[in-house]
């Protein structure tokens, strides 16, 4: 293996690994030393030594498809493959630490060439999987170079090949998402190579199908966010390909994981900036029930978040706490630890959201910077915006409109009234927290500010009382309508029964008359027409 140093600087022989032979023991020692070198990257001196020794270039040499294994590297085929897998794993950690060294060693080109060469590798395909993760980990650093080298087309070919394992296709979708994020050239390449049709085909979810696991669906949605959203040509093509309908059909899937719903709602929210998307969304109807519209999907997502948070509502959805209508019922730490509904459910936030919704998060950052406290702590009221889907549902209804939604249940109608006031009550929660923090720090606001705080609290509380009254009026009207419909139904049933009884009686009378007119042994027929029977004759048995 001494000939291995032919392509690296002269300083490399100072490293112990170059003195090793090709025996099995030396092979194991080489792998141990490579892992030991990786541990030195935790310090600046270690990184500098790694660069001076050209260790990254040595690792890239093992991935070079043009390297002659029989002459340059005196390893068996099995050993060579193990070293390639290990080199890929080490580069996964080192490329981000020393990107300049990785680029100087022609890393992007070598990695893509090796990746393409091993695409047809049969399972378990450890090297192909490692190369896929290496490409994903370095995509943000070398997005332009990867795009120029044709990686977008390679990844789309992986997405379109249903015979490949789901993890490889998931990594391809995630890599495409990184490559196309704010990169116009890669976004254009994605559109030209048929990326929209390829990613729409992934928007299916089936709990029983391992090929449709949540991770690949999330990756596909994230890819749409980066490669389609915000580009008018791509958004138009996405609409023409019924991509919005595919997204809504996905959200209509029973037992859909919450993170997919959260992610999908965010994409649809941003797509609504396109002038034609609103019409597509309002026209959608569920394949399971033709009466189900997008309003039903959004209201169900809202109710799911409300239930996870444990918000105080009655069985009709009427708010129970007029002081904080959106806040969850307080639970103890023990209940949270046992898996009960926490005060703010830790639902993962994936992807990006419209700036329309993130105004509150910006307010939280300003609050953290201004109070001199811990900048990492976020107000619970703002953390709630990030943690669940209620803010997205509110923003979607703001763009779709709160009126004209038919077929809603009583609970849905009361929920829609609360959603209409969501922003107002969220602002009220922020002011309540500000007031509580000032009191905790024993800070008294100046009189005008104190008056303003009191006025704000009174306004929010009175607004909640009015909302509660309106919701109860909605419930009363719905109950009255249901009672009237029930009474009308009962009256209709009774009328049908009466008509059926009258018809049966008429049929019985007609049948009786017909029997009398045609009975040959009836006494009237025996005596002849116009004859009268004596009482004795009339009583004689037949």
C-alpha angles and dihedrals in degrees: 000000000000089000087065089082092064094095100041133072122278092251091070096077087069087073115090094231093070092062093060124108129217101263121122091254092051089047091056091045090052092055091048092050092049090055090046091054089054090059090060092067091082090083131052091237090054091051091049091051091048091053094046090051092050089229092155090055091051090054091048089052089065090055095049106115088203095059115110106233094194097057109020097040118034097205132121117251091257093049092046091052092049091051091050091053091047092046090052091051092049093047088052088066099033103046093070091047095051107021093158091056090046091052093044090056090055088251099160093053095043093048093050092047091050091046093052091045092056099041091103093049110131121238139313080039097177093170094049091048091049092049090049091054091045091054090048092049093051098038094096092051097047104024095134094045093047090050092051090049091057099253093140092063091045092052093047090053087055092050091052094049106087091184093071120091117271095242092058091050091046091053089048091054092047091048091050088052091055095043094051097043105119091336110123096190094053091043090054091048090050091055095045094049094055096258095150095060090044094054095043088057088062094057095098127103129193122169090211096049115081089197089065100051117154096254096064091046090051090048090051092051091048089050090054089051093055103033102035113021113088096018108101095204093049093045091052091050090047090055093047090051089054090247092148090053089050090052092049091046087053092052089049091060112118116247092011112174112256094237091059091049091048092048094045094050090053092054093048090049091056093042089058088075086076108093095233101042096084091061091050093049095047091048095054119110128185120258089219096053125012090210093061113099133177089272089065091052093050094046091049090050089050093050091048091056091045091052093047091052094044096232113186107255134145123234091275094051096256113151115255101193116057093182095061109008094177100041120104124242108269116256131189125253089247091058091051092050091052093056098263122144105293122215089255113018114229096234110164116248111220128191127342134317132210117276085238090072098036096064089094091052090053088052089053092052091050090049092051092049094046103049096056092234131120106315092206094063115090126202111261090232090057094040086058089060090057096040104058144022101257095098091050092049090051092048092048092052089048089059097038096041132246095244134072099039110139133195095037121154124231091260091049091052093052090047091051090055089053093047089054089061096040098110093048094053093043090056088049090054090053092052090047090054091048090052091048092049092050090050092048090053091045092240117149115205119226114270097261091050092045090052090048091052092050092048091050092051092048092048094050093046093048090047090053091049090052090048091050089052092049092049091051089049089052090051091048092051091048092049091048090049091049092049091049091048089049092049091048090050091049091048090049091050092049091048090050090049091050092050091047091051092049091048091049092049091049091049091050092050092048091049091050093051091048092052092051093049094053104036106118095196096050109125092239090060094045094052093048132238115322094007121136123216125224117236091249093050091046091056095047110115118244 
